[in-house]
Amino acid sequence: MDSKTAITYPCLWEYRLITDKPQGLLDELPGLLAPLKYQVCTKNKSAQGKYTSLQLSLVVSSKQEQHALFEKLSNHALVKWVL
């Protein structure tokens, strides 16, 4: 039995971005993700209020695009973690 779930592309994909500068990251997302259409909303703050999580939702057309976006987001200076 194969334990991996098959994903059919294109599909809606969500990333959780953890940052200590949420407004700065929100300001930079349009340039970072152009020309993709996306939705983003603030979700949670850490117990001490240092970190904020943003939920980014967008349609990805392939596994390669999904991984490329993960790498691009992970390497951005204002992103601490991508989940």
TORRO-466889 format. One record per residue: residue number from 1; residue in three letters; chain; x negated, z negated, y of N, C-alpha, C in turn. Coordinates in steps of 0.1 Angstrom, whole numbers, plus 5000, padded with zeros to 4 digits. Example, Ala and Ser with C-alpha at 12.3 -4.5 7.8 and 13.67 -1.06 7.14 Angstrom:
# residues 2
PAMI   kemar   nuba   dolum    nc1    nc3    nc2   cac1   cac3   cac2    cc1    cc3    cc2
PAMI       1    ALA       A   4868   4922   4943   4877   4922   4955   4868   4922   4967
PAMI       2    SER       A   4872   4929   4978   4863   4929   4989   4871   4921   5000
END
This chain:
# residues 83
PAMI   kemar   nuba   dolum    nc1    nc3    nc2   cac1   cac3   cac2    cc1    cc3    cc2
PAMI       1    MET       A   4992   5000   4988   5000   5000   5000   4991   5000   5012
PAMI       2    ASP       A   4994   5009   5022   4986   5010   5034   4992   5000   5044
PAMI       3    SER       A   4983   4991   5049   4987   4980   5058   4988   4985   5073
PAMI       4    LYS       A   4983   4997   5076   4984   5002   5089   4998   5008   5092
PAMI       5    THR       A   5003   5006   5104   5016   5011   5108   5013   5025   5115
PAMI       6    ALA       A   5020   5035   5111   5018   5048   5117   5024   5048   5131
PAMI       7    ILE       A   5017   5054   5140   5021   5055   5154   5024   5070   5157
PAMI       8    THR       A   5035   5073   5162   5039   5087   5165   5037   5088   5180
PAMI       9    TYR       A   5028   5098   5184   5025   5101   5198   5033   5113   5202
PAMI      10    PRO       A   5037   5114   5215   5035   5105   5225   5044   5092   5223
PAMI      11    CYS       A   5039   5081   5229   5047   5068   5228   5044   5059   5240
PAMI      12    LEU       A   5053   5050   5242   5051   5040   5252   5041   5030   5247
PAMI      13    TRP       A   5031   5027   5256   5020   5018   5252   5019   5007   5263
PAMI      14    GLU       A   5016   4995   5259   5015   4984   5269   5001   4978   5267
PAMI      15    TYR       A   4995   4976   5279   4982   4968   5280   4985   4956   5288
PAMI      16    ARG       A   4979   4945   5284   4979   4933   5292   4965   4932   5298
PAMI      17    LEU       A   4965   4932   5311   4953   4931   5319   4951   4917   5325
PAMI      18    ILE       A   4940   4910   5322   4938   4897   5327   4927   4898   5339
PAMI      19    THR       A   4931   4893   5350   4923   4894   5362   4923   4881   5370
PAMI      20    ASP       A   4912   4879   5378   4912   4868   5388   4915   4874   5402
PAMI      21    LYS       A   4918   4887   5403   4921   4893   5416   4933   4902   5414
PAMI      22    PRO       A   4945   4897   5412   4956   4906   5408   4960   4916   5419
PAMI      23    GLN       A   4960   4912   5432   4963   4921   5443   4953   4932   5444
PAMI      24    GLY       A   4940   4929   5443   4930   4939   5443   4931   4949   5432
PAMI      25    LEU       A   4935   4944   5420   4937   4953   5408   4949   4962   5410
PAMI      26    LEU       A   4960   4956   5415   4972   4964   5418   4969   4975   5428
PAMI      27    ASP       A   4961   4972   5438   4958   4982   5448   4949   4994   5442
PAMI      28    GLU       A   4941   4991   5432   4932   5001   5426   4938   5009   5415
PAMI      29    LEU       A   4949   5004   5409   4955   5011   5397   4959   5025   5400
PAMI      30    PRO       A   4965   5028   5411   4969   5042   5414   4958   5052   5413
PAMI      31    GLY       A   4946   5049   5418   4935   5057   5418   4928   5058   5404
PAMI      32    LEU       A   4929   5046   5397   4923   5045   5384   4931   5053   5373
PAMI      33    LEU       A   4944   5053   5375   4953   5059   5365   4959   5073   5368
PAMI      34    ALA       A   4956   5078   5380   4961   5091   5385   4957   5102   5375
PAMI      35    PRO       A   4965   5111   5371   4979   5114   5376   4990   5107   5367
PAMI      36    LEU       A   4986   5098   5359   4996   5092   5349   5007   5084   5357
PAMI      37    LYS       A   5019   5084   5351   5030   5076   5357   5030   5063   5348
PAMI      38    TYR       A   5031   5052   5355   5031   5039   5348   5039   5029   5355
PAMI      39    GLN       A   5042   5018   5349   5048   5006   5355   5039   4994   5353
PAMI      40    VAL       A   5039   4985   5362   5031   4973   5361   5039   4962   5367
PAMI      41    CYS       A   5037   4950   5360   5044   4938   5366   5035   4926   5363
PAMI      42    THR       A   5036   4916   5371   5029   4904   5370   5036   4896   5359
PAMI      43    LYS       A   5029   4890   5349   5035   4882   5339   5032   4867   5340
PAMI      44    ASN       A   5020   4863   5337   5017   4849   5337   5004   4845   5345
PAMI      45    LYS       A   5003   4833   5348   4991   4827   5354   4985   4817   5345
PAMI      46    SER       A   4972   4815   5345   4966   4805   5336   4970   4791   5342
PAMI      47    ALA       A   4967   4781   5333   4971   4767   5337   4965   4763   5350
PAMI      48    GLN       A   4953   4766   5353   4947   4763   5366   4949   4773   5377
PAMI      49    GLY       A   4956   4784   5373   4959   4794   5383   4948   4804   5387
PAMI      50    LYS       A   4937   4803   5379   4925   4812   5382   4928   4826   5378
PAMI      51    TYR       A   4935   4828   5366   4937   4842   5361   4952   4845   5361
PAMI      52    THR       A   4954   4858   5363   4968   4863   5362   4968   4875   5352
PAMI      53    SER       A   4979   4876   5345   4980   4887   5336   4990   4897   5341
PAMI      54    LEU       A   4987   4910   5340   4995   4921   5345   4999   4929   5332
PAMI      55    GLN       A   5012   4933   5331   5016   4941   5320   5017   4955   5325
PAMI      56    LEU       A   5009   4964   5319   5008   4978   5323   5015   4986   5312
PAMI      57    SER       A   5025   4994   5315   5032   5002   5305   5031   5017   5309
PAMI      58    LEU       A   5028   5025   5300   5027   5039   5302   5028   5047   5289
PAMI      59    VAL       A   5031   5060   5290   5032   5069   5279   5018   5074   5276
PAMI      60    VAL       A   5013   5073   5263   5001   5079   5259   5004   5090   5250
PAMI      61    SER       A   4996   5101   5251   4999   5113   5243   4992   5114   5230
PAMI      62    SER       A   4981   5105   5228   4973   5105   5216   4966   5092   5214
PAMI      63    LYS       A   4961   5090   5202   4952   5079   5200   4940   5079   5208
PAMI      64    GLN       A   4934   5091   5210   4922   5092   5219   4925   5088   5233
PAMI      65    GLU       A   4937   5092   5238   4940   5088   5252   4942   5073   5253
PAMI      66    GLN       A   4948   5067   5243   4951   5053   5242   4937   5045   5242
PAMI      67    HIS       A   4928   5050   5235   4914   5043   5234   4906   5046   5247
PAMI      68    ALA       A   4908   5058   5252   4900   5061   5265   4906   5052   5276
PAMI      69    LEU       A   4919   5050   5277   4924   5041   5287   4920   5027   5285
PAMI      70    PHE       A   4920   5023   5273   4915   5009   5270   4901   5007   5275
PAMI      71    GLU       A   4892   5017   5272   4878   5016   5277   4877   5016   5292
PAMI      72    LYS       A   4885   5025   5298   4884   5027   5313   4889   5014   5320
PAMI      73    LEU       A   4900   5008   5314   4905   4995   5320   4895   4984   5317
PAMI      74    SER       A   4889   4983   5305   4880   4973   5301   4867   4973   5310
PAMI      75    ASN       A   4863   4985   5314   4851   4986   5322   4853   4984   5337
PAMI      76    HIS       A   4865   4982   5341   4868   4981   5356   4863   4967   5360
PAMI      77    ALA       A   4857   4966   5372   4851   4954   5377   4861   4943   5379
PAMI      78    LEU       A   4874   4946   5382   4884   4935   5385   4892   4931   5372
PAMI      79    VAL       A   4889   4937   5361   4896   4934   5348   4886   4925   5340
PAMI      80    LYS       A   4891   4913   5337   4883   4904   5329   4885   4907   5314
PAMI      81    TRP       A   4897   4909   5310   4901   4912   5296   4912   4922   5295
PAMI      82    VAL       A   4912   4930   5285   4924   4939   5282   4929   4935   5268
PAMI      83    LEU       A   4942   4933   5267   4948   4930   5254   4958   4941   5251
END
